[in-house]
Amino acid sequence: MKIRYLTGICLTTLILTSAVYSGTGSLVVIASSGQGNVAAGITRKADFVACSVSLSSDKKTPEEKFTDIQATIKMITNAARQNPKILVHSGPVTLSGDNASSFSAKSLIFSSWDSYSVARLTILVPIKDGNPNIFGGGLIIKQFFDGIKFPDKTKCVLSQIYLAVENPEQYRQEVLKAIADSIGQVKEALGKDIDFQLTGLANPVTVQQIDDENVNLFINYALSVSTD
């Protein structure tokens, strides 16, 4: 069993649904580390440290590859059930933003019948009272995989480590209040004779990573100002 560890922070946003930790179709959004283009938002602690995992097999026949990958997924899932620090996401994962694409976590993605057949999972480490941060969560994930003995010729690649928030839309009202407060400050500074036009408030709540444990929640809106 080969395990590769890739370090770094993701520059895009991933949306995860139907995670096995809840069984209720909860939404988890992985934070972007890019720069937001709006001033108003709220800052809070992240709910999870997350890591994408790719599984593949060097066996010769498709049947052997698929059998090994399925067995590996089962090993990871069973091990996670015995580890209170680890959750395995089993629903679809959608990559949003400029590089839009999608794949199904815990499903096999086949490129013809060749050696590129791969399964992808997302591992979540819950954050409680600020612990662990992204570095501690990454260490927990590494130790978790180090403790699993997988089938021979199976490859496991752990990619970037992310911060994630459960259901960012629950904070929409707080974000809208922050926007209203910001607009109020602009009105006070520029005077009452200024007309404002605000668009984009129906956009989803976006999650942006600030540091190793905090995220910024905001809505991409546009504000135009005109005078009579």
GROMACS elastic network, one bead per residue, 0.5 to 0.9 nm:
[ bonds ]
;  ai    aj funct       b0    kb
    1   149     6  0.72140   500
    1   150     6  0.55752   500
    1   151     6  0.61924   500
    1   152     6  0.51903   500
    1   153     6  0.56350   500
    1   154     6  0.50654   500
    1   155     6  0.58389   500
    1   156     6  0.74967   500
    2   150     6  0.86859   500
    2   152     6  0.85032   500
    2   153     6  0.73929   500
    2   154     6  0.65011   500
    2   156     6  0.60016   500
    2   157     6  0.80926   500
    3   145     6  0.80985   500
    3   146     6  0.83081   500
    3   154     6  0.87821   500
    3   155     6  0.60634   500
    3   157     6  0.56250   500
    3   158     6  0.74258   500
    4   155     6  0.79727   500
    4   156     6  0.63213   500
    4   158     6  0.60168   500
    4   159     6  0.82503   500
    5   142     6  0.80417   500
    5   156     6  0.87222   500
    5   157     6  0.61235   500
    5   159     6  0.63340   500
    5   160     6  0.84947   500
    6   157     6  0.75097   500
    6   158     6  0.59020   500
    6   160     6  0.60067   500
    6   161     6  0.85492   500
    7   158     6  0.83353   500
    7   159     6  0.64024   500
    7   160     6  0.51929   500
    7   161     6  0.67218   500
    8   159     6  0.78180   500
    8   161     6  0.62797   500
    8   162     6  0.83726   500
    9    32     6  0.83060   500
    9    33     6  0.69116   500
    9   160     6  0.54585   500
    9   161     6  0.57629   500
    9   162     6  0.59397   500
    9   163     6  0.88016   500
   10    13     6  0.77014   500
   10    30     6  0.87680   500
   10    31     6  0.79395   500
   10    32     6  0.63784   500
   10    33     6  0.65155   500
   10    34     6  0.87855   500
   10   160     6  0.60429   500
   10   161     6  0.72250   500
   10   162     6  0.63960   500
   11    31     6  0.83568   500
   11    32     6  0.52273   500
   11    33     6  0.51597   500
   11    34     6  0.57515   500
   12    30     6  0.83486   500
   12    31     6  0.75001   500
   12    33     6  0.72236   500
   12    34     6  0.74327   500
   12    95     6  0.74987   500
   12    96     6  0.72170   500
   12    97     6  0.67549   500
   12    98     6  0.82986   500
   12    99     6  0.81468   500
   13    29     6  0.70805   500
   13    30     6  0.56007   500
   13    31     6  0.57204   500
   13    32     6  0.50682   500
   13    33     6  0.86353   500
   13    94     6  0.86962   500
   13    95     6  0.63470   500
   13    96     6  0.58437   500
   13    97     6  0.68798   500
   13   206     6  0.84004   500
   13   207     6  0.77265   500
   13   208     6  0.84854   500
   14    28     6  0.84085   500
   14    29     6  0.58243   500
   14    30     6  0.50541   500
   14    31     6  0.74305   500
   14    32     6  0.82354   500
   14    93     6  0.68179   500
   14    94     6  0.58677   500
   14    96     6  0.62241   500
   14    97     6  0.89239   500
   14   164     6  0.89190   500
   15    27     6  0.72506   500
   15    28     6  0.60898   500
   15    30     6  0.63725   500
   15    92     6  0.85752   500
   15    93     6  0.59153   500
   15    94     6  0.53846   500
   15    95     6  0.66374   500
   15    96     6  0.73990   500
   16    19     6  0.72032   500
   16    26     6  0.83544   500
   16    27     6  0.58583   500
   16    28     6  0.50396   500
   16    29     6  0.60599   500
   16    30     6  0.78472   500
   16    89     6  0.78019   500
   16    90     6  0.89726   500
   16    91     6  0.68901   500
   16    92     6  0.64225   500
   16    94     6  0.67840   500
   16   122     6  0.87512   500
   17    25     6  0.57709   500
   17    26     6  0.59371   500
   17    28     6  0.63848   500
   17    29     6  0.86696   500
   17    89     6  0.82198   500
   17    90     6  0.83878   500
   17    91     6  0.56176   500
   17    92     6  0.62256   500
   17    93     6  0.69488   500
   17    94     6  0.88750   500
   18    21     6  0.85992   500
   18    22     6  0.76486   500
   18    23     6  0.64066   500
   18    24     6  0.65107   500
   18    26     6  0.56557   500
   18    27     6  0.69208   500
   18    28     6  0.88157   500
   18    89     6  0.75579   500
   18    90     6  0.69718   500
   18    91     6  0.50016   500
   18    92     6  0.75403   500
   19    22     6  0.60677   500
   19    23     6  0.63112   500
   19    24     6  0.77846   500
   19    25     6  0.63602   500
   19    26     6  0.64610   500
   19    27     6  0.76657   500
   19    28     6  0.80501   500
   19    87     6  0.84031   500
   19    88     6  0.72838   500
   19    90     6  0.56807   500
   19    91     6  0.58218   500
   19    92     6  0.89201   500
   20    23     6  0.51471   500
   20    24     6  0.82675   500
   20    25     6  0.84050   500
   20    87     6  0.73693   500
   20    88     6  0.64208   500
   20    89     6  0.56274   500
   20    90     6  0.60024   500
   20    91     6  0.77692   500
   21    24     6  0.86712   500
   21    26     6  0.89227   500
   21    87     6  0.60128   500
   21    88     6  0.71886   500
   21    89     6  0.73903   500
   22    25     6  0.70922   500
   22    26     6  0.66662   500
   23    26     6  0.75508   500
   25    91     6  0.86736   500
   26   166     6  0.72667   500
   26   167     6  0.68376   500
   27   165     6  0.84721   500
   27   166     6  0.57445   500
   27   168     6  0.80692   500
   28    47     6  0.88840   500
   28    48     6  0.87531   500
   28   164     6  0.65286   500
   28   165     6  0.55796   500
   28   167     6  0.54981   500
   28   168     6  0.77073   500
   29   163     6  0.87260   500
   29   164     6  0.54394   500
   29   165     6  0.53355   500
   29   166     6  0.62836   500
   29   167     6  0.68470   500
   29   168     6  0.70890   500
   29   206     6  0.84241   500
   29   207     6  0.71042   500
   30    48     6  0.85851   500
   30    49     6  0.87368   500
   30    50     6  0.74842   500
   30   162     6  0.64630   500
   30   163     6  0.58728   500
   30   165     6  0.63633   500
   30   166     6  0.87323   500
   30   207     6  0.70469   500
   30   208     6  0.84234   500
   30   209     6  0.88337   500
   31    34     6  0.89905   500
   31    46     6  0.87498   500
   31   162     6  0.66715   500
   31   163     6  0.55807   500
   31   164     6  0.54042   500
   31   165     6  0.73535   500
   31   206     6  0.78935   500
   31   209     6  0.52985   500
   31   215     6  0.71260   500
   31   216     6  0.86428   500
   32    35     6  0.82852   500
   32   162     6  0.82598   500
   32   163     6  0.84308   500
   32   206     6  0.83848   500
   32   207     6  0.62636   500
   32   209     6  0.56796   500
   32   215     6  0.89792   500
   33   162     6  0.89072   500
   33   207     6  0.88052   500
   33   208     6  0.56481   500
   33   210     6  0.71412   500
   33   211     6  0.88684   500
   34   208     6  0.69310   500
   34   209     6  0.78010   500
   35   208     6  0.76491   500
   36    39     6  0.80478   500
   36   206     6  0.89504   500
   36   208     6  0.74059   500
   36   218     6  0.82451   500
   36   220     6  0.79346   500
   37   220     6  0.71252   500
   37   221     6  0.87018   500
   38    41     6  0.79126   500
   38   218     6  0.75889   500
   38   219     6  0.76362   500
   38   220     6  0.62951   500
   38   221     6  0.69618   500
   38   222     6  0.80125   500
   39   179     6  0.82209   500
   39   182     6  0.79637   500
   39   218     6  0.85420   500
   40   175     6  0.74408   500
   40   176     6  0.85840   500
   40   178     6  0.56701   500
   40   179     6  0.51343   500
   40   180     6  0.86261   500
   40   181     6  0.84048   500
   40   182     6  0.63380   500
   40   217     6  0.89462   500
   40   218     6  0.66776   500
   40   219     6  0.81652   500
   41   174     6  0.82398   500
   41   175     6  0.53562   500
   41   176     6  0.80917   500
   41   177     6  0.88149   500
   41   178     6  0.57992   500
   41   179     6  0.68942   500
   41   216     6  0.64938   500
   41   217     6  0.54958   500
   41   219     6  0.73901   500
   42   171     6  0.86946   500
   42   174     6  0.72779   500
   42   175     6  0.60519   500
   42   178     6  0.70174   500
   42   215     6  0.84212   500
   42   216     6  0.56287   500
   42   217     6  0.52970   500
   42   218     6  0.66898   500
   43   210     6  0.85270   500
   43   214     6  0.68264   500
   43   215     6  0.57372   500
   43   217     6  0.62735   500
   43   218     6  0.89786   500
   44   213     6  0.87101   500
   44   214     6  0.56549   500
   44   215     6  0.56833   500
   44   216     6  0.65681   500
   44   217     6  0.78273   500
   45   127     6  0.84815   500
   45   129     6  0.84900   500
   45   130     6  0.66812   500
   45   165     6  0.84316   500
   45   213     6  0.59451   500
   45   215     6  0.61469   500
   45   216     6  0.87789   500
   46    49     6  0.77380   500
   46   126     6  0.89977   500
   46   127     6  0.70129   500
   46   130     6  0.79560   500
   46   133     6  0.87855   500
   46   163     6  0.60498   500
   46   164     6  0.57235   500
   46   165     6  0.53718   500
   46   166     6  0.83605   500
   46   209     6  0.86039   500
   46   213     6  0.60439   500
   46   214     6  0.55602   500
   46   215     6  0.59808   500
   47   125     6  0.84942   500
   47   126     6  0.60104   500
   47   127     6  0.51870   500
   47   128     6  0.74897   500
   47   130     6  0.86749   500
   47   163     6  0.75183   500
   47   164     6  0.58792   500
   47   166     6  0.62976   500
   48   124     6  0.59931   500
   48   125     6  0.53112   500
   48   127     6  0.51710   500
   48   128     6  0.87255   500
   48   132     6  0.88522   500
   48   133     6  0.88799   500
   48   134     6  0.85828   500
   48   137     6  0.83903   500
   48   162     6  0.82271   500
   48   163     6  0.57852   500
   48   165     6  0.63762   500
   48   166     6  0.79484   500
   49   123     6  0.82724   500
   49   124     6  0.57428   500
   49   125     6  0.50264   500
   49   126     6  0.65894   500
   49   127     6  0.70215   500
   49   132     6  0.80327   500
   49   133     6  0.74058   500
   49   134     6  0.57703   500
   49   135     6  0.87691   500
   49   136     6  0.88453   500
   49   137     6  0.56348   500
   49   138     6  0.73704   500
   49   161     6  0.69006   500
   49   162     6  0.56297   500
   49   164     6  0.60726   500
   49   213     6  0.87757   500
   50   122     6  0.67926   500
   50   123     6  0.55525   500
   50   125     6  0.63037   500
   50   126     6  0.87758   500
   50   134     6  0.85119   500
   50   137     6  0.79323   500
   50   138     6  0.81514   500
   50   141     6  0.87851   500
   50   160     6  0.83728   500
   50   161     6  0.57587   500
   50   163     6  0.60145   500
   50   164     6  0.65236   500
   51   121     6  0.84523   500
   51   122     6  0.56463   500
   51   123     6  0.51976   500
   51   124     6  0.66847   500
   51   125     6  0.87550   500
   51   138     6  0.78373   500
   51   141     6  0.78533   500
   51   158     6  0.67998   500
   51   159     6  0.63815   500
   51   160     6  0.59955   500
   51   162     6  0.62663   500
   51   163     6  0.88994   500
   52   120     6  0.71081   500
   52   121     6  0.59810   500
   52   123     6  0.64072   500
   52   157     6  0.83644   500
   52   158     6  0.60419   500
   52   159     6  0.55050   500
   52   160     6  0.67412   500
   52   161     6  0.75998   500
   52   162     6  0.88591   500
   53   119     6  0.82254   500
   53   120     6  0.54915   500
   53   121     6  0.50710   500
   53   122     6  0.59007   500
   53   123     6  0.73101   500
   53   156     6  0.68446   500
   53   157     6  0.56434   500
   53   159     6  0.63021   500
   54   118     6  0.65305   500
   54   119     6  0.57365   500
   54   121     6  0.65649   500
   54   122     6  0.88447   500
   54   155     6  0.79690   500
   54   156     6  0.57385   500
   54   157     6  0.50976   500
   54   158     6  0.66374   500
   54   159     6  0.80164   500
   55    69     6  0.65319   500
   55    72     6  0.78607   500
   55    73     6  0.82388   500
   55   117     6  0.86376   500
   55   118     6  0.54232   500
   55   119     6  0.50032   500
   55   120     6  0.61515   500
   55   121     6  0.81507   500
   55   154     6  0.71494   500
   55   155     6  0.56530   500
   55   157     6  0.66015   500
   56    65     6  0.73902   500
   56    66     6  0.86368   500
   56    68     6  0.82631   500
   56    69     6  0.62546   500
   56   115     6  0.79815   500
   56   116     6  0.73824   500
   56   117     6  0.63156   500
   56   119     6  0.65496   500
   56   120     6  0.89988   500
   56   153     6  0.85276   500
   56   154     6  0.57536   500
   56   155     6  0.51326   500
   56   156     6  0.67311   500
   56   157     6  0.87124   500
   57    60     6  0.86488   500
   57    64     6  0.82041   500
   57    65     6  0.51731   500
   57    66     6  0.78682   500
   57    68     6  0.66678   500
   57    69     6  0.66029   500
   57   115     6  0.73731   500
   57   116     6  0.86099   500
   57   117     6  0.77762   500
   57   118     6  0.77575   500
   57   151     6  0.89128   500
   57   152     6  0.84448   500
   57   153     6  0.56706   500
   57   155     6  0.58548   500
   57   156     6  0.88665   500
   58    61     6  0.89566   500
   58    64     6  0.89284   500
   58    65     6  0.69062   500
   58   115     6  0.67592   500
   58   152     6  0.86501   500
   58   153     6  0.51312   500
   58   154     6  0.63010   500
   58   155     6  0.76917   500
   59    62     6  0.77367   500
   59    63     6  0.87902   500
   59    64     6  0.58287   500
   59    65     6  0.53546   500
   59    68     6  0.82587   500
   59   115     6  0.82996   500
   59   152     6  0.87273   500
   59   153     6  0.64100   500
   59   154     6  0.79794   500
   60    63     6  0.85807   500
   60    64     6  0.68684   500
   60    65     6  0.71849   500
   60   115     6  0.82034   500
   61    64     6  0.52836   500
   61    65     6  0.63055   500
   61    66     6  0.87321   500
   61   113     6  0.86122   500
   61   114     6  0.86229   500
   62    65     6  0.50091   500
   62    66     6  0.60675   500
   62    67     6  0.84320   500
   62   113     6  0.62613   500
   62   114     6  0.73738   500
   62   115     6  0.83447   500
   62   117     6  0.84997   500
   63    66     6  0.52943   500
   63    67     6  0.60516   500
   63    68     6  0.86065   500
   64    67     6  0.51187   500
   64    68     6  0.61447   500
   64    69     6  0.85973   500
   65    68     6  0.53011   500
   65    69     6  0.61930   500
   65    70     6  0.85892   500
   65   115     6  0.83169   500
   65   117     6  0.78224   500
   65   154     6  0.83873   500
   66    69     6  0.51235   500
   66    70     6  0.59994   500
   66    71     6  0.84449   500
   66   108     6  0.79694   500
   66   117     6  0.81552   500
   66   118     6  0.88281   500
   67    70     6  0.52307   500
   67    71     6  0.61210   500
   67    72     6  0.85940   500
   68    71     6  0.50638   500
   68    72     6  0.60801   500
   68    73     6  0.86669   500
   68   150     6  0.86492   500
   68   151     6  0.64257   500
   68   152     6  0.84521   500
   68   153     6  0.86083   500
   68   154     6  0.69143   500
   69    72     6  0.50002   500
   69    73     6  0.62240   500
   69    74     6  0.86474   500
   69   108     6  0.82401   500
   69   118     6  0.77653   500
   69   119     6  0.70122   500
   69   151     6  0.86473   500
   69   154     6  0.73062   500
   70    73     6  0.51848   500
   70    74     6  0.63161   500
   70    75     6  0.87244   500
   70   108     6  0.85797   500
   70   119     6  0.85796   500
   71    74     6  0.50998   500
   71    75     6  0.62271   500
   71    76     6  0.87628   500
   71   150     6  0.82859   500
   71   151     6  0.78105   500
   72    75     6  0.50184   500
   72    76     6  0.62582   500
   72    77     6  0.86053   500
   72   150     6  0.60962   500
   72   151     6  0.70351   500
   72   154     6  0.79780   500
   73    76     6  0.51991   500
   73    77     6  0.61432   500
   73    78     6  0.85700   500
   73   106     6  0.72898   500
   73   119     6  0.82995   500
   73   121     6  0.83002   500
   74    77     6  0.51130   500
   74    78     6  0.60171   500
   74    79     6  0.84333   500
   75    78     6  0.52377   500
   75    79     6  0.60219   500
   75    80     6  0.85282   500
   75   148     6  0.75474   500
   75   149     6  0.84832   500
   75   150     6  0.75252   500
   76    79     6  0.51432   500
   76    80     6  0.61033   500
   76    81     6  0.87394   500
   76    88     6  0.80070   500
   76   145     6  0.80867   500
   76   148     6  0.75195   500
   76   150     6  0.89766   500
   77    80     6  0.51308   500
   77    81     6  0.64068   500
   77    87     6  0.84160   500
   77    88     6  0.64696   500
   78    81     6  0.52098   500
   78    82     6  0.67858   500
   79    82     6  0.52998   500
   79    83     6  0.64776   500
   79    86     6  0.87564   500
   79   144     6  0.82579   500
   79   147     6  0.89508   500
   79   148     6  0.76276   500
   80    84     6  0.73677   500
   80    85     6  0.80319   500
   80    86     6  0.54251   500
   80    87     6  0.60291   500
   80    88     6  0.66937   500
   80   144     6  0.82778   500
   81    84     6  0.71845   500
   81    86     6  0.78029   500
   81    87     6  0.76815   500
   81    88     6  0.86979   500
   82    86     6  0.86265   500
   83    86     6  0.56510   500
   83    87     6  0.81952   500
   83   144     6  0.83470   500
   84    87     6  0.77541   500
   84   125     6  0.89608   500
   85   124     6  0.84129   500
   85   125     6  0.57473   500
   85   126     6  0.66559   500
   85   140     6  0.76435   500
   85   141     6  0.88306   500
   86   123     6  0.69159   500
   86   124     6  0.59660   500
   86   125     6  0.51177   500
   86   126     6  0.73602   500
   86   140     6  0.81272   500
   86   141     6  0.75181   500
   86   144     6  0.79369   500
   87   122     6  0.85576   500
   87   123     6  0.58515   500
   87   125     6  0.62426   500
   87   126     6  0.77690   500
   88   121     6  0.71879   500
   88   122     6  0.61227   500
   88   124     6  0.61886   500
   88   125     6  0.89478   500
   89    92     6  0.86601   500
   89   105     6  0.73032   500
   89   106     6  0.78392   500
   89   121     6  0.64571   500
   89   122     6  0.51704   500
   89   123     6  0.60778   500
   89   124     6  0.70693   500
   90    93     6  0.88571   500
   90   104     6  0.82454   500
   90   105     6  0.56008   500
   90   106     6  0.52582   500
   90   107     6  0.83630   500
   90   121     6  0.67460   500
   90   122     6  0.74234   500
   91   104     6  0.65950   500
   91   105     6  0.56221   500
   91   106     6  0.70053   500
   91   107     6  0.88051   500
   91   121     6  0.87926   500
   92   102     6  0.79279   500
   92   103     6  0.63981   500
   92   105     6  0.52112   500
   92   106     6  0.80550   500
   92   107     6  0.86576   500
   93   102     6  0.62815   500
   93   103     6  0.58027   500
   93   104     6  0.57071   500
   93   105     6  0.59941   500
   93   122     6  0.85838   500
   94   100     6  0.77989   500
   94   101     6  0.65295   500
   94   103     6  0.64742   500
   94   104     6  0.80847   500
   95    99     6  0.71118   500
   95   100     6  0.54156   500
   95   101     6  0.53998   500
   95   102     6  0.56559   500
   95   103     6  0.82426   500
   96    99     6  0.66504   500
   96   101     6  0.70353   500
   96   102     6  0.83292   500
   97   100     6  0.56171   500
  103   107     6  0.83296   500
  103   109     6  0.77983   500
  103   120     6  0.83181   500
  104   107     6  0.54746   500
  104   108     6  0.78313   500
  104   109     6  0.79098   500
  104   119     6  0.85101   500
  104   120     6  0.74097   500
  104   121     6  0.84913   500
  105   108     6  0.81614   500
  105   119     6  0.70979   500
  105   120     6  0.50011   500
  105   122     6  0.69129   500
  106   119     6  0.61185   500
  106   120     6  0.56376   500
  106   121     6  0.52681   500
  106   122     6  0.83360   500
  107   118     6  0.85339   500
  107   119     6  0.56849   500
  107   120     6  0.68588   500
  107   121     6  0.82730   500
  108   117     6  0.69760   500
  108   118     6  0.58089   500
  108   120     6  0.74772   500
  109   116     6  0.84952   500
  109   117     6  0.57895   500
  109   118     6  0.54152   500
  109   119     6  0.59703   500
  109   120     6  0.81616   500
  110   113     6  0.65710   500
  110   114     6  0.77881   500
  110   115     6  0.89526   500
  110   116     6  0.68866   500
  110   118     6  0.66101   500
  110   119     6  0.86657   500
  111   114     6  0.63210   500
  111   115     6  0.80088   500
  111   116     6  0.57852   500
  111   117     6  0.57245   500
  111   118     6  0.84649   500
  112   115     6  0.88667   500
  112   116     6  0.82027   500
  112   117     6  0.79103   500
  113   116     6  0.79300   500
  113   117     6  0.71056   500
  114   117     6  0.63505   500
  115   118     6  0.83830   500
  123   141     6  0.76011   500
  124   137     6  0.86948   500
  124   141     6  0.84243   500
  124   164     6  0.85955   500
  125   132     6  0.82394   500
  125   137     6  0.61306   500
  125   138     6  0.85838   500
  125   140     6  0.78037   500
  125   141     6  0.75997   500
  126   131     6  0.84440   500
  126   132     6  0.80494   500
  126   137     6  0.84532   500
  127   130     6  0.59538   500
  127   131     6  0.52678   500
  127   132     6  0.57140   500
  127   133     6  0.73753   500
  127   137     6  0.82893   500
  127   213     6  0.88955   500
  128   131     6  0.53190   500
  128   132     6  0.73002   500
  129   132     6  0.83829   500
  130   133     6  0.64644   500
  130   213     6  0.67970   500
  130   214     6  0.87703   500
  131   134     6  0.87963   500
  131   136     6  0.77281   500
  131   137     6  0.82535   500
  131   213     6  0.83474   500
  132   135     6  0.74305   500
  132   137     6  0.54228   500
  132   138     6  0.89243   500
  132   140     6  0.87835   500
  132   213     6  0.81424   500
  133   136     6  0.52970   500
  133   137     6  0.59859   500
  133   138     6  0.85262   500
  133   163     6  0.86222   500
  133   212     6  0.57344   500
  133   213     6  0.50259   500
  133   214     6  0.88111   500
  134   137     6  0.50771   500
  134   138     6  0.61072   500
  134   139     6  0.87177   500
  134   161     6  0.70870   500
  134   162     6  0.70013   500
  134   163     6  0.66211   500
  134   211     6  0.87455   500
  134   212     6  0.51776   500
  134   213     6  0.61870   500
  135   138     6  0.50927   500
  135   139     6  0.63806   500
  135   140     6  0.87903   500
  135   161     6  0.83697   500
  135   212     6  0.71949   500
  136   139     6  0.51019   500
  136   140     6  0.63196   500
  136   141     6  0.87735   500
  137   140     6  0.50449   500
  137   141     6  0.62937   500
  137   142     6  0.86742   500
  137   161     6  0.83197   500
  138   141     6  0.51524   500
  138   142     6  0.62337   500
  138   143     6  0.86751   500
  138   161     6  0.63923   500
  138   162     6  0.88752   500
  139   142     6  0.50544   500
  139   143     6  0.61271   500
  139   144     6  0.84797   500
  140   143     6  0.51934   500
  140   144     6  0.60793   500
  140   145     6  0.88119   500
  141   144     6  0.50183   500
  141   145     6  0.64335   500
  141   146     6  0.86398   500
  141   158     6  0.89847   500
  142   145     6  0.53640   500
  142   146     6  0.61223   500
  142   147     6  0.87741   500
  142   158     6  0.84385   500
  143   147     6  0.63344   500
  144   147     6  0.54553   500
  144   148     6  0.70724   500
  145   148     6  0.53719   500
  145   149     6  0.83793   500
  145   156     6  0.89242   500
  146   149     6  0.78591   500
  149   152     6  0.89165   500
  150   153     6  0.86699   500
  150   154     6  0.68039   500
  150   155     6  0.87385   500
  151   154     6  0.57782   500
  152   155     6  0.86284   500
  158   161     6  0.85521   500
  162   209     6  0.84061   500
  163   208     6  0.88879   500
  163   209     6  0.68062   500
  163   212     6  0.78762   500
  163   213     6  0.72444   500
  163   214     6  0.80773   500
  163   215     6  0.77209   500
  164   207     6  0.79353   500
  164   209     6  0.85950   500
  164   215     6  0.83283   500
  165   168     6  0.62185   500
  165   207     6  0.74613   500
  165   215     6  0.82881   500
  166   169     6  0.88066   500
  166   170     6  0.87403   500
  167   170     6  0.60201   500
  167   171     6  0.82557   500
  168   171     6  0.57198   500
  168   172     6  0.73369   500
  168   204     6  0.85303   500
  168   205     6  0.60184   500
  168   206     6  0.74234   500
  168   207     6  0.73785   500
  168   217     6  0.74557   500
  169   172     6  0.51485   500
  169   173     6  0.85171   500
  169   204     6  0.72179   500
  169   205     6  0.58306   500
  169   206     6  0.88421   500
  170   173     6  0.76159   500
  170   174     6  0.86939   500
  171   174     6  0.53500   500
  171   175     6  0.63084   500
  171   176     6  0.87294   500
  171   205     6  0.78709   500
  171   217     6  0.78912   500
  172   175     6  0.50943   500
  172   176     6  0.60920   500
  172   177     6  0.86024   500
  172   204     6  0.85136   500
  172   205     6  0.65344   500
  172   217     6  0.86854   500
  172   218     6  0.83358   500
  172   219     6  0.83546   500
  173   176     6  0.50205   500
  173   177     6  0.61560   500
  173   178     6  0.86554   500
  174   177     6  0.51077   500
  174   178     6  0.63407   500
  174   179     6  0.87642   500
  175   178     6  0.50587   500
  175   179     6  0.63242   500
  175   180     6  0.87063   500
  175   205     6  0.81096   500
  175   217     6  0.70237   500
  175   218     6  0.60363   500
  175   219     6  0.72626   500
  176   180     6  0.61630   500
  176   181     6  0.86085   500
  176   201     6  0.80594   500
  176   218     6  0.85486   500
  176   219     6  0.81532   500
  177   181     6  0.61140   500
  177   182     6  0.85385   500
  178   181     6  0.51179   500
  178   182     6  0.61947   500
  178   183     6  0.86952   500
  178   218     6  0.89777   500
  179   182     6  0.50580   500
  179   183     6  0.62198   500
  179   184     6  0.85795   500
  179   218     6  0.88112   500
  179   219     6  0.87619   500
  180   183     6  0.51178   500
  180   184     6  0.61129   500
  180   185     6  0.87144   500
  181   184     6  0.50030   500
  181   185     6  0.63760   500
  181   186     6  0.88132   500
  182   185     6  0.51910   500
  182   186     6  0.64528   500
  182   187     6  0.88180   500
  183   187     6  0.62132   500
  183   188     6  0.86182   500
  183   196     6  0.87518   500
  183   223     6  0.87602   500
  184   187     6  0.50872   500
  184   188     6  0.62026   500
  184   189     6  0.86379   500
  185   188     6  0.50767   500
  185   189     6  0.61847   500
  185   190     6  0.86575   500
  186   189     6  0.51006   500
  186   190     6  0.60608   500
  186   191     6  0.81820   500
  187   190     6  0.52646   500
  187   191     6  0.54794   500
  187   192     6  0.62441   500
  187   193     6  0.87172   500
  187   194     6  0.71331   500
  187   195     6  0.89823   500
  187   196     6  0.88010   500
  188   191     6  0.55190   500
  188   192     6  0.72830   500
  190   193     6  0.80642   500
  190   194     6  0.68677   500
  191   194     6  0.61962   500
  192   195     6  0.81126   500
  193   226     6  0.88916   500
  193   227     6  0.64798   500
  193   228     6  0.71420   500
  194   225     6  0.66229   500
  194   226     6  0.58548   500
  194   228     6  0.73536   500
  195   224     6  0.82614   500
  195   225     6  0.57160   500
  195   226     6  0.51662   500
  195   227     6  0.60045   500
  195   228     6  0.77514   500
  196   223     6  0.68269   500
  196   224     6  0.57724   500
  196   226     6  0.65918   500
  196   227     6  0.89517   500
  197   222     6  0.80895   500
  197   223     6  0.57454   500
  197   224     6  0.51800   500
  197   225     6  0.65774   500
  197   226     6  0.84266   500
  198   201     6  0.76764   500
  198   221     6  0.71256   500
  198   222     6  0.57922   500
  198   224     6  0.66053   500
  199   202     6  0.81874   500
  199   221     6  0.57120   500
  199   222     6  0.52551   500
  199   223     6  0.66481   500
  199   224     6  0.86841   500
  200   203     6  0.55366   500
  200   219     6  0.77190   500
  200   220     6  0.63935   500
  200   222     6  0.61989   500
  200   223     6  0.89481   500
  201   204     6  0.81347   500
  201   219     6  0.66597   500
  201   220     6  0.73538   500
  201   221     6  0.57559   500
  201   222     6  0.84574   500
  202   205     6  0.89206   500
  202   219     6  0.82644   500
  202   221     6  0.85720   500
  203   206     6  0.85573   500
  203   219     6  0.62016   500
  203   220     6  0.64863   500
  203   221     6  0.75258   500
  204   218     6  0.85445   500
  204   219     6  0.63123   500
  204   220     6  0.79256   500
  205   217     6  0.63642   500
  205   218     6  0.55455   500
  205   220     6  0.78944   500
  206   216     6  0.80596   500
  206   217     6  0.55946   500
  206   218     6  0.53438   500
  206   219     6  0.59075   500
  206   220     6  0.75913   500
  207   215     6  0.64312   500
  207   216     6  0.58293   500
  207   218     6  0.68442   500
  207   219     6  0.89917   500
  208   214     6  0.87499   500
  208   215     6  0.53473   500
  208   216     6  0.50130   500
  208   217     6  0.64348   500
  208   218     6  0.81179   500
  209   212     6  0.78244   500
  209   213     6  0.80548   500
  209   214     6  0.63398   500
  209   216     6  0.62782   500
  209   217     6  0.89780   500
  210   213     6  0.76426   500
  210   214     6  0.55186   500
  210   215     6  0.50807   500
  210   216     6  0.64430   500
  211   214     6  0.55485   500
  211   215     6  0.72126   500
  212   215     6  0.87663   500
  218   221     6  0.88999   500
